[in-house]
Amino acid sequence: MKKLIAVALCIMISTIALAKEDGYGVSYDGGSVQGIKTGASLKIHVDSNQIRFTQGKEDVLVIPASAVTEITYGQDVHRRVGAAIGLAVVSFGIGGLMALTKSKKHFVGLTWADGDKKGGLAIQCDKNDYRGVLTALEGVTGKKATDSEALTVKN
């Protein structure tokens, strides 16, 4: 009886571990998409011919892969001043060390033109997922992502 329970538990645990949802969790940072607020949690699904953004179980935006005109990425680096001040109240040494650390946010931008429908958006990706998101987008669209830090603005 113990062996049967052990086998059943092993099968259930392996099934649960493999049942991960597809797509990457991202946060909408802004753009031309109507009905989505800045900071909303979305999932991006990169299919063979389209890019889908879902919120919950419903599609909020579907972009044909052939319509994508540009993919960009960038980072926002800032010091953790607020956390350092909070820790300095408890321990000045730890707060001072915390002030020396930096935090990075990873952003991916998409622009598209599908006939008369044009638009763009910026999403914030997790530090572990942004490379996967970029690789998936580059693979399905055939476009190379450009670093927004390297772009120069001329007036």
MIDOSE-1310 file (N, C-alpha, C; in nm, 2 decimals, decimal comma, always signed):
residues 155
mkkl	+0,08/-0,12/+0,00/+0,00/+0,00/+0,00/+0,09/+0,13/+0,00; +0,20/+0,13/+0,07/+0,29/+0,24/+0,08/+0,35/+0,27/-0,05; +0,39/+0,16/-0,13/+0,45/+0,17/-0,26/+0,35/+0,24/-0,36; +0,22/+0,20/-0,35/+0,12/+0,25/-0,44/+0,10/+0,40/-0,41
iava	+0,10/+0,44/-0,28/+0,09/+0,58/-0,25/+0,21/+0,66/-0,30; +0,33/+0,60/-0,28/+0,45/+0,67/-0,32/+0,45/+0,69/-0,47; +0,41/+0,59/-0,55/+0,41/+0,60/-0,70/+0,30/+0,70/-0,74; +0,19/+0,71/-0,67/+0,08/+0,80/-0,71/+0,13/+0,95/-0,68
lcim	+0,20/+0,97/-0,56/+0,25/+1,10/-0,53/+0,36/+1,14/-0,63; +0,45/+1,05/-0,67/+0,55/+1,08/-0,77/+0,49/+1,13/-0,90; +0,39/+1,06/-0,95/+0,32/+1,09/-1,07/+0,25/+1,23/-1,06; +0,18/+1,25/-0,95/+0,12/+1,38/-0,93/+0,22/+1,50/-0,93
isti	+0,33/+1,48/-0,86/+0,42/+1,59/-0,84/+0,49/+1,62/-0,98; +0,52/+1,51/-1,05/+0,58/+1,53/-1,19/+0,49/+1,60/-1,28; +0,36/+1,56/-1,27/+0,26/+1,62/-1,36/+0,24/+1,77/-1,33; +0,24/+1,80/-1,20/+0,22/+1,94/-1,16/+0,34/+2,03/-1,20
alak	+0,46/+1,97/-1,19/+0,58/+2,04/-1,23/+0,59/+2,07/-1,38; +0,54/+1,98/-1,46/+0,54/+1,99/-1,60/+0,42/+2,08/-1,66; +0,33/+2,10/-1,57/+0,21/+2,17/-1,62/+0,22/+2,33/-1,61; +0,34/+2,38/-1,63/+0,36/+2,52/-1,63/+0,30/+2,59/-1,74
edgy	+0,24/+2,70/-1,72/+0,17/+2,78/-1,83/+0,28/+2,83/-1,92; +0,24/+2,84/-2,05/+0,34/+2,90/-2,14/+0,33/+3,05/-2,14; +0,42/+3,12/-2,19/+0,42/+3,26/-2,19/+0,51/+3,32/-2,08; +0,54/+3,45/-2,09/+0,62/+3,52/-1,99/+0,53/+3,62/-1,93
gvsy	+0,55/+3,63/-1,80/+0,48/+3,74/-1,72/+0,55/+3,87/-1,74; +0,48/+3,97/-1,78/+0,54/+4,11/-1,80/+0,45/+4,21/-1,74; +0,49/+4,33/-1,73/+0,41/+4,44/-1,68/+0,41/+4,55/-1,79; +0,29/+4,60/-1,82/+0,26/+4,70/-1,92/+0,32/+4,83/-1,87
dggs	+0,41/+4,89/-1,94/+0,47/+5,02/-1,90/+0,41/+5,14/-1,97; +0,34/+5,12/-2,08/+0,28/+5,23/-2,15/+0,28/+5,21/-2,30; +0,21/+5,29/-2,37/+0,20/+5,27/-2,52/+0,07/+5,31/-2,57; +0,04/+5,26/-2,69/-0,09/+5,30/-2,76/-0,20/+5,20/-2,75
vqgi	-0,19/+5,11/-2,66/-0,29/+5,01/-2,64/-0,41/+5,06/-2,55; -0,53/+5,06/-2,60/-0,64/+5,11/-2,53/-0,69/+5,01/-2,43; -0,73/+5,05/-2,32/-0,80/+4,96/-2,22/-0,70/+4,89/-2,13; -0,57/+4,91/-2,14/-0,47/+4,86/-2,04/-0,41/+4,97/-1,97
ktga	-0,41/+4,96/-1,84/-0,35/+5,06/-1,75/-0,20/+5,03/-1,73; -0,12/+5,14/-1,71/+0,02/+5,13/-1,69/+0,04/+5,05/-1,56; +0,12/+4,95/-1,56/+0,15/+4,87/-1,44/+0,07/+4,74/-1,44; -0,02/+4,72/-1,54/-0,10/+4,60/-1,54/-0,02/+4,48/-1,57
slki	-0,05/+4,37/-1,50/+0,03/+4,24/-1,52/-0,03/+4,17/-1,64; +0,05/+4,14/-1,74/+0,01/+4,07/-1,86/+0,10/+3,95/-1,88; +0,06/+3,86/-1,97/+0,14/+3,75/-2,02/+0,16/+3,77/-2,17; +0,28/+3,75/-2,21/+0,31/+3,76/-2,35/+0,33/+3,61/-2,40
hvds	+0,26/+3,58/-2,51/+0,27/+3,45/-2,58/+0,32/+3,47/-2,72; +0,43/+3,41/-2,75/+0,49/+3,43/-2,88/+0,46/+3,30/-2,96; +0,36/+3,31/-3,05/+0,33/+3,20/-3,14/+0,40/+3,20/-3,27; +0,38/+3,10/-3,35/+0,46/+3,10/-3,48/+0,43/+3,21/-3,57
nqir	+0,31/+3,27/-3,57/+0,28/+3,38/-3,66/+0,22/+3,50/-3,59; +0,21/+3,50/-3,46/+0,16/+3,62/-3,39/+0,21/+3,63/-3,25; +0,19/+3,75/-3,20/+0,23/+3,78/-3,06/+0,10/+3,82/-2,98; +0,08/+3,75/-2,88/-0,05/+3,77/-2,80/-0,01/+3,82/-2,66
ftqg	-0,09/+3,92/-2,62/-0,08/+3,96/-2,48/-0,21/+3,93/-2,41; -0,21/+3,86/-2,30/-0,33/+3,82/-2,23/-0,33/+3,88/-2,09; -0,45/+3,90/-2,04/-0,47/+3,94/-1,91/-0,57/+3,85/-1,85; -0,53/+3,77/-1,75/-0,62/+3,66/-1,71/-0,62/+3,56/-1,82
kedv	-0,74/+3,52/-1,87/-0,75/+3,42/-1,97/-0,80/+3,48/-2,10; -0,81/+3,62/-2,11/-0,86/+3,68/-2,24/-0,74/+3,75/-2,31; -0,75/+3,74/-2,44/-0,65/+3,82/-2,52/-0,68/+3,97/-2,52; -0,59/+4,05/-2,49/-0,61/+4,20/-2,49/-0,55/+4,26/-2,61
lvip	-0,45/+4,19/-2,67/-0,38/+4,25/-2,79/-0,32/+4,13/-2,87; -0,35/+4,13/-3,00/-0,29/+4,03/-3,09/-0,22/+4,11/-3,20; -0,09/+4,08/-3,22/-0,01/+4,15/-3,32/+0,04/+4,04/-3,42; +0,01/+4,05/-3,55/+0,07/+3,96/-3,64/+0,23/+3,98/-3,64
asav	+0,30/+3,87/-3,64/+0,45/+3,88/-3,64/+0,50/+3,96/-3,76; +0,44/+3,95/-3,87/+0,48/+4,02/-3,99/+0,46/+4,17/-3,98; +0,38/+4,22/-3,89/+0,35/+4,36/-3,87/+0,45/+4,43/-3,79; +0,53/+4,36/-3,71/+0,63/+4,42/-3,62/+0,73/+4,50/-3,70
teit	+0,75/+4,62/-3,67/+0,85/+4,70/-3,74/+0,98/+4,72/-3,66; +0,97/+4,72/-3,53/+1,09/+4,74/-3,45/+1,08/+4,68/-3,31; +1,19/+4,62/-3,26/+1,20/+4,57/-3,13/+1,32/+4,64/-3,06; +1,29/+4,70/-2,94/+1,40/+4,76/-2,87/+1,40/+4,71/-2,73
ygqd	+1,52/+4,73/-2,67/+1,53/+4,69/-2,52/+1,62/+4,79/-2,45; +1,60/+4,80/-2,32/+1,68/+4,90/-2,25/+1,67/+4,86/-2,10; +1,75/+4,93/-2,02/+1,75/+4,90/-1,88/+1,74/+5,04/-1,80; +1,68/+5,03/-1,69/+1,67/+5,15/-1,60/+1,74/+5,10/-1,47
vhrr	+1,86/+5,17/-1,45/+1,94/+5,14/-1,33/+1,93/+5,25/-1,23; +1,90/+5,21/-1,11/+1,89/+5,32/-1,00/+1,93/+5,26/-0,87; +1,97/+5,35/-0,78/+2,02/+5,30/-0,65/+1,90/+5,28/-0,56; +1,91/+5,19/-0,46/+1,81/+5,16/-0,37/+1,81/+5,25/-0,25
vgaa	+1,78/+5,38/-0,27/+1,79/+5,48/-0,16/+1,68/+5,46/-0,06; +1,56/+5,43/-0,10/+1,45/+5,42/+0,00/+1,48/+5,30/+0,09; +1,52/+5,19/+0,04/+1,55/+5,07/+0,12/+1,67/+5,10/+0,21; +1,76/+5,17/+0,16/+1,88/+5,20/+0,25/+1,84/+5,29/+0,36
igla	+1,75/+5,38/+0,34/+1,71/+5,47/+0,45/+1,63/+5,39/+0,56; +1,55/+5,30/+0,51/+1,47/+5,21/+0,60/+1,56/+5,12/+0,68; +1,66/+5,07/+0,62/+1,76/+4,98/+0,69/+1,85/+5,06/+0,79; +1,88/+5,19/+0,75/+1,96/+5,27/+0,83/+1,90/+5,30/+0,97
vvsf	+1,76/+5,30/+0,97/+1,69/+5,32/+1,10/+1,73/+5,21/+1,19; +1,74/+5,09/+1,14/+1,76/+4,97/+1,22/+1,91/+4,96/+1,25; +1,99/+4,96/+1,14/+2,14/+4,95/+1,15/+2,20/+5,04/+1,05; +2,28/+5,13/+1,10/+2,34/+5,23/+1,01/+2,44/+5,16/+0,91
gigg	+2,51/+5,06/+0,96/+2,61/+4,99/+0,87/+2,54/+4,92/+0,75; +2,43/+4,85/+0,78/+2,36/+4,77/+0,68/+2,30/+4,87/+0,58; +2,24/+4,98/+0,64/+2,18/+5,09/+0,55/+2,28/+5,15/+0,46; +2,40/+5,17/+0,51/+2,51/+5,23/+0,42/+2,55/+5,13/+0,31
lmal	+2,56/+5,00/+0,34/+2,59/+4,90/+0,24/+2,48/+4,89/+0,14; +2,36/+4,90/+0,18/+2,24/+4,89/+0,09/+2,24/+5,01/-0,01; +2,29/+5,13/+0,04/+2,29/+5,24/-0,05/+2,39/+5,23/-0,17; +2,48/+5,13/-0,15/+2,58/+5,11/-0,26/+2,53/+5,01/-0,37
tksk	+2,42/+4,94/-0,34/+2,37/+4,85/-0,44/+2,28/+4,92/-0,54; +2,27/+4,85/-0,66/+2,18/+4,90/-0,76/+2,07/+4,81/-0,80; +1,97/+4,86/-0,86/+1,86/+4,78/-0,91/+1,84/+4,80/-1,06; +1,81/+4,70/-1,13/+1,79/+4,71/-1,28/+1,65/+4,67/-1,31
khfv	+1,59/+4,75/-1,40/+1,46/+4,71/-1,46/+1,48/+4,69/-1,61; +1,43/+4,58/-1,66/+1,45/+4,55/-1,80/+1,32/+4,58/-1,88; +1,34/+4,66/-1,99/+1,22/+4,70/-2,07/+1,24/+4,65/-2,21; +1,13/+4,61/-2,27/+1,13/+4,57/-2,41/+1,02/+4,65/-2,48
gltw	+1,05/+4,71/-2,60/+0,96/+4,79/-2,67/+0,92/+4,73/-2,81; +0,80/+4,74/-2,85/+0,75/+4,69/-2,98/+0,68/+4,80/-3,05; +0,71/+4,81/-3,18/+0,63/+4,90/-3,26/+0,58/+4,81/-3,38; +0,46/+4,84/-3,43/+0,40/+4,76/-3,54/+0,32/+4,85/-3,63
adgd	+0,30/+4,80/-3,75/+0,22/+4,87/-3,85/+0,15/+4,76/-3,93; +0,02/+4,74/-3,90/-0,06/+4,64/-3,97/-0,17/+4,71/-4,05; -0,13/+4,75/-4,18/-0,22/+4,82/-4,26/-0,23/+4,96/-4,20; -0,36/+5,01/-4,17/-0,37/+5,14/-4,11/-0,37/+5,14/-3,96
kkgg	-0,35/+5,02/-3,90/-0,33/+5,01/-3,75/-0,19/+5,01/-3,72; -0,15/+5,12/-3,65/-0,01/+5,14/-3,61/-0,01/+5,16/-3,46; +0,10/+5,11/-3,39/+0,10/+5,13/-3,25/+0,24/+5,09/-3,19; +0,25/+5,10/-3,06/+0,37/+5,07/-3,00/+0,34/+5,05/-2,85
laiq	+0,43/+4,98/-2,78/+0,42/+4,96/-2,64/+0,55/+4,93/-2,58; +0,56/+4,95/-2,45/+0,68/+4,91/-2,37/+0,63/+4,82/-2,26; +0,71/+4,72/-2,24/+0,68/+4,62/-2,13/+0,80/+4,61/-2,04; +0,77/+4,58/-1,91/+0,88/+4,55/-1,82/+0,89/+4,40/-1,80
cdkn	+1,00/+4,34/-1,82/+1,02/+4,20/-1,81/+1,10/+4,17/-1,68; +1,08/+4,05/-1,63/+1,16/+4,00/-1,52/+1,30/+3,98/-1,56; +1,39/+4,00/-1,47/+1,54/+3,99/-1,50/+1,58/+3,85/-1,55; +1,50/+3,75/-1,52/+1,53/+3,62/-1,56/+1,46/+3,59/-1,70
dyrg	+1,37/+3,67/-1,74/+1,29/+3,64/-1,86/+1,32/+3,73/-1,98; +1,38/+3,84/-1,96/+1,39/+3,94/-2,07/+1,47/+3,89/-2,19; +1,57/+3,81/-2,17/+1,65/+3,75/-2,28/+1,56/+3,65/-2,36; +1,48/+3,57/-2,29/+1,39/+3,48/-2,35/+1,29/+3,55/-2,44
vlta	+1,23/+3,66/-2,38/+1,13/+3,74/-2,45/+1,19/+3,80/-2,58; +1,31/+3,86/-2,57/+1,38/+3,91/-2,69/+1,41/+3,81/-2,79; +1,46/+3,69/-2,75/+1,49/+3,59/-2,84/+1,37/+3,54/-2,91; +1,26/+3,52/-2,84/+1,14/+3,47/-2,90/+1,08/+3,58/-3,00
legv	+1,09/+3,70/-2,97/+1,04/+3,81/-3,06/+1,12/+3,82/-3,18; +1,26/+3,81/-3,16/+1,35/+3,81/-3,28/+1,32/+3,69/-3,37; +1,30/+3,58/-3,31/+1,28/+3,46/-3,39/+1,15/+3,46/-3,47; +1,05/+3,51/-3,42/+0,92/+3,50/-3,49/+0,90/+3,62/-3,59
tgkk	+0,97/+3,73/-3,56/+0,95/+3,85/-3,65/+1,07/+3,86/-3,75; +1,18/+3,80/-3,72/+1,29/+3,81/-3,81/+1,37/+3,95/-3,80; +1,33/+4,03/-3,70/+1,39/+4,16/-3,68/+1,49/+4,14/-3,56; +1,60/+4,22/-3,57/+1,70/+4,22/-3,46/+1,66/+4,33/-3,36
atds	+1,67/+4,30/-3,23/+1,64/+4,40/-3,13/+1,75/+4,50/-3,12; +1,72/+4,62/-3,10/+1,82/+4,73/-3,09/+1,82/+4,78/-2,95; +1,94/+4,81/-2,90/+1,96/+4,86/-2,76/+1,92/+5,01/-2,76; +1,82/+5,05/-2,69/+1,77/+5,19/-2,68/+1,88/+5,28/-2,63
ealt	+1,97/+5,23/-2,55/+2,08/+5,31/-2,49/+2,17/+5,36/-2,60; +2,19/+5,27/-2,71/+2,28/+5,30/-2,81/+2,22/+5,40/-2,92; +2,09/+5,42/-2,91/+2,03/+5,51/-3,01/+2,06/+5,65/-2,97; +2,10/+5,74/-3,07/+2,12/+5,88/-3,04/+2,01/+5,96/-3,10
vkn	+1,98/+6,06/-3,03/+1,87/+6,15/-3,07/+1,94/+6,28/-3,12; +1,90/+6,32/-3,24/+1,96/+6,45/-3,30/+1,85/+6,55/-3,31; +1,88/+6,67/-3,26/+1,78/+6,78/-3,27/+1,81/+6,87/-3,38
